[in-house]
Amino acid sequence: MPPEKQNKKQQFSVYLPPELIREVKHAAVDHNMSLSAFIEQLIRTHLQQRSTALQNEEKG
């Protein structure tokens, strides 16, 4: 992704169970990250793992 696209952020809302929100907030603090940065990292990691798994299925 080009650097100019990486710095632009857009807000969107999701609805999650309160307990999950608490857990994610605590996990972000434990990793010394903002909530937004932590969730962004989780999503990127998940999508990368999913992409890798799909590529492996196509090869297999």
Buried (B, 14 or more C-beta within 10 A) or exposed (E): EEEEEEEEEEEEEEEEEEEEEEEBEEBBEEEEBEEEEBBEEEEEEEEEEEEEEEEEEEEE
